[in-house]
Amino acid sequence: VMFAHGGGAFASRFHEALRKRRVRKTYRCVSESPPPLGVLEHWTRQEAKTGGTTPRRHEMFPLRPEDARWSGDAEALETTFSREGFKRCVLRVTRVDALARDDAAPEVASRMDGADVSSTREKAFHDLFECEVELVTGRTHQIRAQFAAVGAPLLGDVLYGGSSLRVGGEANAETHQMPRALDEDDRLCLQSAAMTIDKDRIDSTTPPHETDGRTFEAGKPWWRR
């Protein structure tokens, strides 16, 4: 789902809803292992600079014993949780299903039976998992990094430990270097699937708009036939 920048009543209403965390954001993804259902919470910070060419990832750290868990109030996140040098990440995994080979696009299905594995550094999968995620906070690389932190990297996410999935087949020596940033030939199994403007939770003087309460949905993700 993507919104073009614009003005008018809808833009004002939508940006206000985003600021107040009143937009429910749903993502779909394919992971190499099943993540746990329910809420995932971590602290995050960006890796320290090393002086090399490897891109800096966003590290995830478990909550400390003294850290309070998220109560469900999205608007209170920034004021409730604080830790110097870190930001709180919260998401909710709402669905995890095994991806059926017959439902997968050819480039994904071929990896499930090993037919397209051209290197010992590429993996053949007997099981892949299609997941649905409600993103509560919106940190950089959040889904990718949190899934990797629980041992379920996304297929194609070569920056966070996922296996390479390339357009047109074979990778070269440079693209085998891990971790690395994704380039135009990489295929990442992650989709912004839906956004809902929650009209019941908007407390505002901004005039109501006809899109309040609507859900904007993306089409079928590229990894499905």
Secondary structure by P-SEA (a helix, b strand, c coil): ccccccccaaaaaaaaaaaaccbbbbbbbcccccccccbbbbbbbccccccccccbbbbbbccccccccccccccccccccccccbbbbbbbbccccccccccccaaaaaaaaccccccccbbbbcbbbbbbbbbcccccaaaaaaaaaacccccccccccccccccccccccccccccccccccccccccccccccccccccccccccccccbbbbbccccccc
